[in-house]
Amino acid sequence: MPNGEAAAIADYGLLADCQGSALSSRDGSVDWWCPPRFDAPSVFGRLLDPDAGHWTIRPTGTFTATRRYLPGTMVLETEFECGDGTVLLTDALALGPGERGHEIGHNSPHMLLRRVEVTRGTVELAVDLAARPEYGLITPHCTQTATGWVISGGADRLTLTAGLNLTAADGSLGGTYRLSKGEAAVFALRHHGAVAAAQPAVDGAAELDNTIAAWRSWSDMHQSYRGAYREQVHRSALVLQALTYSPTGAVVAAPTTSLPEEPGSTANWDYRYGWLRDGSLTLKALWVAACPDEAQDFFDWITTSAGVLRDGHLSIMFGVGGEHDLTERELDHLAGYAGSRPVRVGNDAWDQKQLDVLGEVFECAWILRDQLGEFPSETREFLIAVADRAAQTWRENDSGIWEGREGTRDYVTSKLMCWVALDRALKLADRLGAAQKVPEWERERESIHAAILDQGWDSTVNAFTGAFGSDHLDAGVLLMPIMAFLPPDDSRILATLDAMERELATGNLIQRWTGSGDEGAFIMCSYWLASGWAMAGQPERARKIFDEVTGYANDLGLLSEEIDIRSGALIGNFPQGLSHIGLINAAWAITQSEDAQAAQA
């Protein structure tokens, strides 16, 4: 990392405690940590500015680094191989004492754990802990205590129990140390509010052992998937759990803000929130790769957070605690990742009208229909209101699933998801106690279907297009077979899949729409295409797409939002939940397709 800059996006590994997250680079620097929850201000923010804080532990000399997650965990182990020795660095965000299985993350202590252990020879290590709270605005005070250090500034207080004798200078802690084979040091850095009482020393080794056991207990309960691409699905399931805010069940889109969709551009957004848009896809992935309990927790978060339709408008996204107002602002003091400015916190898309979310909510209820039992009265009222909203508003323009800020249109995917809302509402009408609504819902469902077939199909491009009256392709329509709008082997669906490959693909990497220019390939779109071919009975074609796209994951199996079509680099917020959701669902579609072929053989 020259000049103290952030590493390449692919060089980071995710640490998580199911309430917040951190990113640790291949060369031992924690460059992002936002305690106590995903959307909190960073304490380490070098990801977005060289002076916004980091915590580096690495050999002083030349080294090579290899790394892995300990099996069944989100605990990261990096091995530094030096000329005179080898050292292991183990990083984790601590889970609560004794937490196991479904309970992990409910009482996380907001503590970053780091252990160094020399396994061969002698290694000189450099430690540099430069906390910079509030996205780098504050240089804190470092005060030594009988048990370690207190780092305080603004609304943040950190207590450090250190296995080495650190020195303070200019708001940072560190030093250079020689350790020999068999010697180890453990650090535990815990975040508190500024008014928190003095904290006792922490047994970092015990905390690390507990965290490893906690993650493995979750994996033992949740990783029963036996289909195609088992290893990748299991890792993606762990990533989704890591992106889950356990107190509410919310799943954030990504743990970062403002990693650019195009390096050096202004398309830098805060993704540390939960989107209804991703809801049904998330539920399917949790159902396949984890277990129904996580899926129901997510659905409960949706219905609780969405609550009452505001002025008839269903918000598309929420804070992990259910917050609605996510007003966006820019942090002008930060240089941005690779000079990509502005850096944004908050996301003004929260107030957009996106009609597709109506279908996402109902698809969630449909997926969980057998598990949910009898709907509580408030859930029935909410779902009926959602279906009525779809019936009344599907003809309106909206901002679409890609959250464009250039105006509204008659997006085909939005119409499609309104059809989904009414189709699933009709199938659930008896359980909703909504028999009187059936005639209206049926009429509008059929009207949407006819309108999409008439106005969404363009014979000149031989495909469904992005908006009524447009000949531009949009990968969002790949949801048609996934949502059972038409049979997956319908000639129009097959023609649309072919058109996407012909017009939007670089290799097997799919961009979101016609005229995307240098925008990266959106990873989820490629997985949607793979799912489409699998559902159409062509799993070998689906595997070709799946293998190429998944091959861009980093050495830890993590995927970002997009892939740079020129360099192949991972770009956009990282790791991206929707990409891992796409991986899981595509793997399952391939499994089902291959099983069906085997049964017919």
PyMOL commands that set and color helices and strands:
alter all, ss='L'
color gray80, all
select helices_A, chain A and resi 2-4+9-11+101-103+133-136+204-222+230-242+276-289+292-306+337-339+348-351+356-367+369-372+377-393+412-427+429-432+435-456+475-482+491-504+523-535+539-550+577-600
alter helices_A, ss='H'
color red, helices_A
select strands_A, chain A and resi 12-16+21-25+29-33+54-59+63-69+76-82+85-93+111-130+141-144+149-153+156-161+167-169+172-180+184-193+244-245+250-251+274-275+317-318+329-330+344-345+457-458+463-464+505-506+509-510+521-522+562-563+570-571
alter strands_A, ss='S'
color yellow, strands_A
deselect
rebuild
show_as cartoon
